[in-house]
Amino acid sequence: MVRETIPGEVEQAMATLYDTLGVHMHATDEEIKRAYRKAAMKWHPDRNNGAEEVARATFQEIKDAYAILSDAAQRKVYDAVYSEQMRGWEAQRARHQKAQAEREAAARAADEAAYAEMVSLAMRFADEGHNRDVLFGVLLGRRCEARRAAQIADSVSALQASRREAEKAEAAAEAAAKAADVPDVSAKAEATTVNDDAANRGAPANHGNSAGKREESAGDAHPAGVLGGLWFQFLNGLRF
């Protein structure tokens, strides 16, 4: 016999006379007759030594089912009643499934909220510098299940360790970048100083020019004009 059960509700016996005989609802009269004979032979008390009581009860159910289904008028009435019962049962099952889904959704939401609260708590203590064991103890103190507490403590500790390593790496990169910029700044400052000194002395800052250009520039920049240029040439003649 087939039995449908709705969890949390009273069991609903859904076995039908068709189930008792082992045929479908649209079976022909001949199919019902053959099924009856087969089931009657299987459950006849004389064929079930040691289980006569069970066999006798089942055999009686088989006879009752066949008596109704083999009569066209009774079968029609039975089908109508059964269809109505099925509609009622389907409606009841739909209500049960909806209520069950709502309960499960509410339970999931509550569980997710509790989990988020525990993670937030662990993150706060981790930000304060506490280690994994402290986080685990704090979560247990808030009645967090041991396995979940261990999972959260491990995850948050690993996250904090990764953050610290990332911060160290970032600080090291910034320090290296600043150190790499120092020589360039010094060189620029030195070049600026040389150029300023050269300008103050009235000499060209670019030392890569030829001697002729230096003489020409020096003669042009000297306050005595042409006489100054001749004096500069005279001094060069003494060196030779």
Secondary structure, 3 states (H helix, E strand, C coil): CCCECCCCCCCECCCCHHHHHCCCCCCCHHHHHHHHHHHHHHHCHHHCCCCHHHHHHHHHHHHHHHHHHCCHHHHHHHHHHHHHHHHHHHHHHHHHHHHHHHHHHHHHHHHHHHHHHHHHHHHHHHHCCCCHHHHHHHHHHCCCCHHHHHHHHHHHHHHHHHHHHHHHHHHHHHHHHHHHHHHHHHHHHHHHHHHHHHHHHCCCCCCCCCHHHHHHHHHHHCCCCHHHHHHHHHHHHHHC
